[in-house]
Amino acid sequence: MDYVLPIPTIVASTANPNDYYGFVYNEYDYDFLTEQPKTRFSILGAILDFNIFTEIVAIVLCLLHLMILFRKSLRKNGVFVFMIAICISDILNFSLALPNDSMYYKYSWYLVPMHLEQSTFNITRRLSIWLAMVMALLRFLSVAFPMNYLIQKLVKPKNTVFIIFVVLAVIITYDAALPSLRISIAWFPDVTRCVVKSRHLRYVLIMSTDVDIDAYSITPNQNFVERIYRVLQFTLYPLLTISLLIQLCIIKKKRKAMRQNENQISDNTTLLILTMTFTFMFSEGLIWIWIFIDADDRFYYHFDLEYQVVSVTQEYKEILVALCFTFRIVNSISHILVSIMMSSHCRDTVKSIVFWGKIAKLFNHRLLKRKVESETDPITVVKATTDNVS
């Protein structure tokens, strides 16, 4: 028995849903017969292929980093709890981007499950960025005010988990509240471009969009809010980094005054922090540039009445978008490497996981055993005695 959901008044259609069953999209090497086949070895194709490879590498490294961070000695620290959340967010983000890396389309409508997948991708991306900035803020505050009780309380694991969920709730609200106002139910045959082809499907949940408004805005003002959001995240992180480096320089001068020779450690820390900052600015800065370039000429394909050939300018924008994601992957990988190089706790944990101590002990034991055997070997002793006599 079919249960009919309460829906708004919809104009009836005589089409049969089974008529659309078996539709295969992207059966050819290009999107539509009206489009010329794209060269596989083009610049965009090379960047997308590289992105797929780096996404796989980033997912593997994030999983290994997650194994390290889940160790009992690390998860007691609030900073490493933030790193755990960032790792999980990056894994979800890259996993969602992997099968859809080259899809940049705009429909006059699209299925809500497709929107939920894209929303999850956006949420995880924003979550990683803002958690990195919150972690940088807490690092700066803990260095600038090491004896402050409130700051020390904030970096405790329980409080960091609470902060993570607060940031996640704010991002989900921002990303999901406005588009949800345009969700509606449509009879399946009326949706002529539906990519889900089920013989038993009668109604689908869709989200309609206007011609001049993208799928993540209900008014043009939302685009302005998105640009402000990009500018904030592009400027706040470098400011926090500069503030942290200033505090490290002050601490370095104090240590010199106390005649503590720790110059090498301080220099390495400064270099690693600058590395993370530069990779972050490249990954988010290109997105910021692209948003302002795309302010007037929206970068999308339109399927309203007929296929519109993509202009050269839009192809350049495709390349810029792909490069943005490339730098974002590199930024994630650099954070993993830098966190291991900066933290002695991480290095010790890595050594314990790969049995570094046991391997080194076994290697030293074999060297010592060979040395003792060579010293007690009769042939070696006679040869050494002969050499001494001669």
C-alpha positions as CSV (number, residue, x, y, z in Angstrom):
1,M,0.0,0.0,0.0
2,D,1.3,3.4,-1.0
3,Y,1.2,6.2,1.5
4,V,0.7,9.6,0.0
5,L,2.4,12.5,1.8
6,P,0.4,15.7,2.3
7,I,1.6,18.0,-0.5
8,P,0.7,21.3,-2.0
9,T,-1.5,21.5,-5.0
10,I,0.4,20.2,-8.1
11,V,-0.6,20.2,-11.7
12,A,-1.3,16.6,-12.7
13,S,0.7,15.0,-15.5
14,T,-0.1,12.0,-17.7
15,A,3.5,10.9,-17.8
16,N,4.5,7.5,-16.5
17,P,7.5,7.4,-14.1
18,N,8.6,4.2,-15.7
19,D,9.2,6.1,-18.9
20,Y,12.2,7.7,-17.3
21,Y,13.6,4.5,-15.8
22,G,17.0,3.4,-17.1
23,F,18.2,6.9,-18.0
24,V,22.0,6.8,-18.0
25,Y,23.8,10.1,-17.5
26,N,27.3,10.8,-18.7
27,E,27.4,7.8,-20.9
28,Y,30.0,9.4,-23.1
29,D,33.4,11.0,-22.4
30,Y,31.7,14.4,-22.5
31,D,28.5,15.7,-21.0
32,F,26.2,16.2,-23.9
33,L,26.2,15.6,-27.7
34,T,26.1,19.4,-28.2
35,E,29.4,19.7,-26.3
36,Q,32.8,19.0,-27.9
37,P,34.8,16.2,-26.2
38,K,37.3,17.7,-23.8
39,T,41.0,17.0,-24.1
40,R,42.0,14.6,-21.3
41,F,45.4,16.1,-21.0
42,S,44.2,19.7,-20.6
43,I,45.3,21.9,-17.7
44,L,42.0,21.4,-15.8
45,G,42.1,17.6,-16.4
46,A,45.6,17.4,-15.1
47,I,44.7,19.5,-12.0
48,L,41.6,17.3,-11.3
49,D,43.7,14.1,-11.7
50,F,46.3,15.5,-9.3
51,N,43.5,16.4,-6.9
52,I,42.1,12.9,-6.9
53,F,45.6,11.5,-6.1
54,T,46.2,14.1,-3.3
55,E,42.8,13.5,-1.9
56,I,43.6,9.8,-1.5
57,V,46.9,10.7,0.1
58,A,45.3,13.2,2.4
59,I,42.6,10.7,3.5
60,V,45.3,8.1,4.3
61,L,47.4,10.6,6.2
62,C,44.4,11.9,8.1
63,L,43.5,8.3,9.1
64,L,47.1,7.7,10.3
65,H,47.1,11.0,12.1
66,L,43.8,10.1,13.7
67,M,45.3,6.9,15.0
68,I,48.1,8.9,16.6
69,L,45.8,11.5,18.1
70,F,43.5,8.8,19.7
71,R,46.3,7.6,21.9
72,K,45.6,8.1,25.6
73,S,48.6,10.3,26.1
74,L,47.4,12.8,23.5
75,R,43.7,12.9,23.8
76,K,44.1,14.3,27.3
77,N,45.3,17.6,25.8
78,G,42.7,20.1,24.5
79,V,44.7,21.1,21.5
80,F,44.9,17.5,20.3
81,V,41.1,17.2,20.8
82,F,40.8,20.0,18.3
83,M,43.1,18.2,15.9
84,I,41.0,15.1,16.2
85,A,37.9,17.0,15.2
86,I,39.8,18.7,12.3
87,C,41.0,15.2,11.1
88,I,37.5,13.7,11.1
89,S,36.2,16.8,9.3
90,D,38.9,16.6,6.7
91,I,38.3,12.9,6.1
92,L,34.6,13.5,5.5
93,N,35.3,16.5,3.3
94,F,37.8,14.8,1.0
95,S,35.7,11.6,0.9
96,L,32.7,13.6,-0.4
97,A,34.9,15.6,-2.8
98,L,36.6,12.5,-4.3
99,P,33.7,11.2,-6.5
100,N,32.4,14.7,-7.5
101,D,35.7,16.6,-8.0
102,S,34.9,17.7,-11.5
103,M,31.1,18.4,-11.1
104,Y,30.2,22.1,-11.3
105,Y,26.6,22.3,-12.4
106,K,23.6,24.4,-11.6
107,Y,20.1,23.0,-12.0
108,S,16.8,24.9,-12.0
109,W,16.0,22.3,-9.2
110,Y,17.9,19.4,-7.7
111,L,17.1,16.5,-5.3
112,V,17.4,17.2,-1.6
113,P,19.7,14.2,-1.0
114,M,22.1,15.8,-3.4
115,H,21.8,19.0,-1.5
116,L,22.4,17.2,1.8
117,E,25.6,15.7,0.4
118,Q,26.8,19.1,-0.8
119,S,25.8,20.7,2.6
120,T,27.9,18.1,4.4
121,F,30.8,18.9,2.2
122,N,30.4,22.6,2.9
123,I,29.9,22.0,6.7
124,T,33.0,19.9,7.0
125,R,35.1,22.3,5.0
126,R,34.0,25.3,7.2
127,L,34.4,23.2,10.3
128,S,38.0,22.5,9.6
129,I,38.8,26.1,8.9
130,W,37.1,27.6,12.0
131,L,38.4,24.9,14.3
132,A,41.9,25.7,13.0
133,M,41.3,29.4,13.8
134,V,39.9,28.6,17.3
135,M,42.9,26.4,18.0
136,A,45.2,29.2,16.8
137,L,43.4,31.6,19.1
138,L,43.7,29.3,22.1
139,R,47.4,28.8,21.4
140,F,48.0,32.6,21.3
141,L,46.0,33.1,24.5
142,S,47.9,30.2,26.3
143,V,51.2,31.7,25.3
144,A,50.3,35.3,26.0
145,F,48.6,34.5,29.4
146,P,50.1,31.3,30.6
147,M,49.0,31.7,34.2
148,N,45.4,32.7,33.4
149,Y,42.9,30.3,35.1
150,L,40.1,30.8,32.5
151,I,42.4,30.1,29.6
152,Q,43.8,27.0,31.2
153,K,40.3,25.8,31.8
154,L,39.3,26.4,28.1
155,V,42.0,24.1,26.8
156,K,40.9,21.1,28.9
157,P,39.5,18.2,26.9
158,K,35.9,18.5,28.1
159,N,35.7,22.2,27.3
160,T,37.3,21.8,23.9
161,V,34.7,19.1,23.0
162,F,32.0,21.6,24.0
163,I,33.6,24.3,21.9
164,I,33.8,21.9,18.9
165,F,30.0,21.2,19.1
166,V,29.2,24.8,19.5
167,V,31.1,25.7,16.3
168,L,29.5,22.7,14.5
169,A,26.0,23.9,15.5
170,V,26.6,27.4,14.3
171,I,28.0,26.2,11.0
172,I,25.1,23.8,10.4
173,T,22.6,26.5,11.2
174,Y,24.3,28.9,8.8
175,D,24.5,26.4,6.0
176,A,21.1,24.6,6.4
177,A,18.6,27.2,7.7
178,L,18.2,29.4,4.6
179,P,18.1,26.7,1.8
180,S,15.6,24.6,3.8
181,L,12.9,27.3,3.2
182,R,12.8,26.3,-0.5
183,I,12.3,22.6,0.0
184,S,9.1,21.3,-1.7
185,I,7.5,18.1,-2.8
186,A,6.9,17.4,-6.5
187,W,5.3,14.6,-8.4
188,F,8.0,12.5,-10.0
189,P,7.0,12.6,-13.7
190,D,7.0,16.4,-13.6
191,V,10.7,16.3,-12.7
192,T,12.0,15.6,-16.2
193,R,15.7,15.6,-15.3
194,C,15.6,13.5,-12.1
195,V,18.7,11.4,-11.7
196,V,17.1,8.9,-9.3
197,K,15.1,6.4,-11.4
198,S,13.0,4.2,-9.3
199,R,10.0,2.2,-10.6
200,H,8.1,2.7,-7.3
201,L,8.9,6.4,-6.8
202,R,5.9,8.7,-7.1
203,Y,6.9,11.9,-5.2
204,V,10.3,13.5,-4.8
205,L,11.6,16.1,-2.4
206,I,13.2,18.9,-4.4
207,M,14.6,22.4,-3.9
208,S,13.8,25.0,-6.5
209,T,16.2,27.8,-7.3
210,D,15.8,31.1,-9.1
211,V,17.8,32.0,-12.2
212,D,19.9,34.7,-10.5
213,I,20.2,33.1,-7.1
214,D,22.4,30.1,-6.4
215,A,21.3,27.0,-4.5
216,Y,22.7,28.2,-1.2
217,S,21.0,31.6,-1.0
218,I,17.4,32.8,-0.9
219,T,18.3,36.4,-1.5
220,P,21.2,38.1,-3.2
221,N,22.2,39.5,0.2
222,Q,23.3,36.0,1.2
223,N,26.1,36.2,-1.4
224,F,27.3,39.4,0.3
225,V,27.3,37.6,3.6
226,E,29.3,34.8,2.1
227,R,31.9,37.2,0.8
228,I,32.2,38.8,4.3
229,Y,32.6,35.3,5.8
230,R,35.5,34.6,3.4
231,V,37.2,37.9,4.2
232,L,37.0,37.2,7.9
233,Q,38.5,33.7,7.7
234,F,41.2,35.0,5.3
235,T,42.3,37.8,7.6
236,L,41.7,36.4,11.1
237,Y,44.1,33.5,10.8
238,P,47.1,35.5,9.7
239,L,46.4,38.1,12.4
240,L,46.3,35.3,15.0
241,T,49.5,33.9,13.6
242,I,51.3,37.3,13.7
243,S,50.2,37.8,17.3
244,L,51.4,34.3,18.2
245,L,54.8,35.0,16.6
246,I,55.1,38.3,18.4
247,Q,54.6,36.5,21.7
248,L,57.1,33.8,20.8
249,C,59.7,36.5,20.0
250,I,59.0,38.1,23.4
251,I,59.5,34.7,25.1
252,K,62.7,34.2,23.1
253,K,64.1,37.5,24.3
254,K,63.3,36.6,27.9
255,R,65.0,33.2,27.5
256,K,68.1,34.9,26.1
257,A,68.1,37.2,29.1
258,M,67.9,34.2,31.3
259,R,70.8,32.7,29.3
260,Q,68.8,29.7,28.2
261,N,70.1,28.4,24.8
262,E,66.9,27.4,23.1
263,N,67.3,29.4,19.9
264,Q,67.1,26.4,17.6
265,I,63.8,25.2,19.0
266,S,62.2,28.7,18.8
267,D,63.4,29.2,15.2
268,N,61.9,25.8,14.2
269,T,58.6,26.6,15.8
270,T,58.4,29.9,14.1
271,L,59.2,28.4,10.7
272,L,56.6,25.6,11.1
273,I,53.9,28.1,12.2
274,L,54.7,30.3,9.2
275,T,54.4,27.2,6.9
276,M,50.9,26.5,8.2
277,T,49.9,30.1,7.8
278,F,51.1,30.4,4.2
279,T,49.4,27.2,3.1
280,F,46.1,28.4,4.8
281,M,46.3,31.8,3.1
282,F,46.9,30.1,-0.3
283,S,44.0,27.7,0.1
284,E,41.5,30.2,1.3
285,G,42.9,33.3,-0.5
286,L,42.2,31.8,-3.9
287,I,38.6,31.1,-2.9
288,W,38.3,34.7,-1.7
289,I,39.7,36.0,-5.1
290,W,37.3,33.7,-7.0
291,I,34.2,34.9,-5.1
292,F,35.0,38.5,-6.1
293,I,35.7,37.6,-9.7
294,D,32.4,35.7,-9.8
295,A,30.4,38.6,-8.3
296,D,28.7,39.6,-11.5
297,D,29.1,36.7,-13.9
298,R,28.0,33.5,-12.2
299,F,30.1,30.4,-12.9
300,Y,27.6,27.7,-13.6
301,Y,26.1,25.6,-16.4
302,H,22.5,26.2,-17.2
303,F,20.1,23.5,-18.3
304,D,16.9,25.6,-18.5
305,L,16.0,25.4,-22.2
306,E,19.2,24.5,-24.1
307,Y,22.8,23.8,-23.3
308,Q,25.0,26.9,-23.2
309,V,28.6,26.5,-24.2
310,V,31.0,27.5,-21.5
311,S,33.1,30.6,-22.3
312,V,36.8,30.8,-22.0
313,T,36.5,33.0,-18.9
314,Q,34.5,30.4,-17.2
315,E,37.0,27.7,-18.1
316,Y,39.7,29.8,-16.4
317,K,37.4,30.0,-13.4
318,E,37.1,26.2,-13.4
319,I,40.9,26.0,-13.2
320,L,41.0,28.5,-10.4
321,V,38.4,26.5,-8.4
322,A,40.3,23.3,-8.9
323,L,43.5,25.0,-7.8
324,C,41.7,26.3,-4.7
325,F,40.9,22.7,-3.7
326,T,44.4,21.6,-4.5
327,F,45.8,24.1,-2.0
328,R,43.2,23.1,0.5
329,I,44.4,19.5,0.4
330,V,48.0,20.6,0.6
331,N,47.1,22.8,3.6
332,S,45.5,19.8,5.4
333,I,48.6,17.6,4.7
334,S,51.0,20.3,5.9
335,H,49.0,20.7,9.1
336,I,49.5,17.0,9.8
337,L,53.3,17.1,9.1
338,V,53.8,20.3,11.0
339,S,51.8,19.1,14.1
340,I,54.1,16.0,14.2
341,M,57.2,18.0,13.8
342,M,56.2,20.7,16.4
343,S,55.0,18.3,19.1
344,S,57.4,16.0,21.0
345,H,54.3,14.1,22.3
346,C,53.3,13.3,18.7
347,R,56.8,12.2,17.8
348,D,57.0,10.0,20.8
349,T,53.6,8.5,20.0
350,V,54.7,7.8,16.4
351,K,57.8,6.1,17.6
352,S,55.8,3.9,20.0
353,I,53.3,3.0,17.2
354,V,56.0,2.0,14.7
355,F,58.0,0.3,17.5
356,W,60.9,2.6,16.9
357,G,62.5,2.0,20.4
358,K,62.4,-1.8,19.9
359,I,63.8,-1.6,16.4
360,A,66.6,0.7,17.6
361,K,67.3,-1.6,20.6
362,L,67.4,-4.7,18.3
363,F,69.7,-2.9,15.8
364,N,72.1,-1.8,18.6
365,H,72.0,-5.3,20.1
366,R,73.0,-6.9,16.7
367,L,75.8,-4.3,16.2
368,L,77.2,-5.1,19.7
369,K,76.9,-8.8,19.1
370,R,78.9,-8.6,15.9
371,K,81.5,-6.4,17.6
372,V,81.9,-9.0,20.4
373,E,82.1,-11.9,17.9
374,S,84.7,-10.1,15.8
375,E,86.8,-9.4,18.9
376,T,86.6,-13.1,20.1
377,D,87.1,-14.7,16.7
378,P,90.5,-16.6,16.7
379,I,91.3,-15.7,13.1
380,T,90.7,-12.0,13.8
381,V,92.8,-12.2,17.0
382,V,95.7,-14.0,15.2
383,K,95.6,-11.5,12.4
384,A,95.6,-8.5,14.8
385,T,98.6,-10.1,16.7
386,T,100.5,-10.6,13.5
387,D,99.9,-7.0,12.4
388,N,101.2,-5.8,15.7
389,V,104.4,-7.9,15.6
390,S,105.2,-6.8,12.1
